[in-house]
Amino acid sequence: MGGGELFDAITERAESGLQYTEEWARGIAIDICKALAYLHKKDIVHRDLKPENLLLDRKKPPFKVKLADFGFADAMRPGKRQMHARLGTPGYVAPEILADRPYGVEVDMWSFGVVLYILLCGYPPFDSEEEEELSRNITGAEYDYDEPEWEHISKDAKDLIDGLFVLDQKKRLTADQVLNDKWMKADLSKGEVLDAAAARLKQYNAKRRWRRAGKVCVHPSK
């Protein structure tokens, strides 16, 4: 994957003077969701969707976003459509995993919602240095669209994120539903420029790398 990590490419794009827009973010989201749709049709759950695992096949456009690192991935057994392993990465893990409830491919869609949120504003929806507070925010789906960061982001984008941060797994959007969502088909050619989000993303990148140096993943037990 010669293009390196996705979030690095976004910050490099902004620093080079090229605009980072909502339309460009949507193109990234489409690539990620197509990968998830393919996996889920084969009953495979990735279980660790996060920035480090989103890589580019080349440095310059047109490039494709690729989903990497299947160390936590597993296939749902025939006749048994639920998993129980408690694993994931802080901030991206789905609430049902933290609550020790059975789960399936829906956990990937929650994590996708986290990535999409960051793509649009440059910081995560669930972020705390305290593990208990972080878990409480996730299991309660406590997040906001703060201004001015979200003031000019389209309502369709926010509606899509709301459909991903749903505590009831059965009501959470699937990968196919996301790909057919209104935002995915909207005309964003005159959409908001997200250069400020790209600048915040650079700060978030530095912060998560510092965290990664001390702890990469939690709950690696089965």
Secondary structure as GFF3:
##gff-version 3
##sequence-region A 1 222
A	DSSP	beta_strand	4	5	.	.	.	ID=ss1
A	DSSP	alpha_helix	6	15	.	.	.	ID=ss2
A	DSSP	alpha_helix	22	41	.	.	.	ID=ss3
A	DSSP	beta_strand	44	45	.	.	.	ID=ss4
A	DSSP	three_ten_helix	51	53	.	.	.	ID=ss5
A	DSSP	beta_strand	54	56	.	.	.	ID=ss6
A	DSSP	beta_strand	65	67	.	.	.	ID=ss7
A	DSSP	beta_strand	74	75	.	.	.	ID=ss8
A	DSSP	beta_strand	86	88	.	.	.	ID=ss9
A	DSSP	alpha_helix	95	98	.	.	.	ID=ss10
A	DSSP	alpha_helix	106	121	.	.	.	ID=ss11
A	DSSP	alpha_helix	131	139	.	.	.	ID=ss12
A	DSSP	alpha_helix	155	164	.	.	.	ID=ss13
A	DSSP	three_ten_helix	169	171	.	.	.	ID=ss14
A	DSSP	alpha_helix	175	179	.	.	.	ID=ss15
A	DSSP	alpha_helix	182	185	.	.	.	ID=ss16
A	DSSP	alpha_helix	195	214	.	.	.	ID=ss17
A	DSSP	beta_strand	218	221	.	.	.	ID=ss18
###
